């Protein structure tokens, strides 16, 4: 059970780090010039995301019956959701769009639980 919790928490942390990386990456080239600070921050948060992914794989190897494709799909969808939150776009969404996001993430969690 602890391994399942670790996979979920590390997936959330890694997807959040990747989302922050995407948001900062948008600031790397300002006015046609390389901006060092966003480049460094982007690189560091992507590194954190990759570290979380590697640790996630460790716990997935212990579980053995968790589908890596399902975990990677969940990671991708969570990253998308976190980008919308991190860049503030979700604040402009209609309530139906927010419910669709919540429903999509909930379905992935249910699928992860049922197939594990």
C-alpha positions, 0 to 999 in steps of 0.5 A: 500500500505504501508503494501505491501512495508513493507512486501517486505522490511522486507522480503529482510532484513530478507532474507539478515540477514539469508544469512549472518547467513549461510555464517558465520555459515560456519566458526563456526567449524574451524580445528575441534574447536568451533570458538566463534566469528562466533558463536556469529555473526551467532546467532545475524544475525539469530536473526535479520532475525527472528525479520524481519520475525515476523514483516513481519507476522504483516504486512501480518496479516494487508493485510490478502489476501497475501498467507503466503506460497508465502511469505515464498517461496520468503524468501527462494529464496531470501535467496539463492540468497543473500547467493550466493552474500554474499559468492562471488559465484555469481561473478563466475557465467556465465551471464546466471546463473545471468539472471536465478537468476534475472528471478526467483526473478522477477517471485516471485515478479510478482506472489506476486503482482498478487496474492495480 
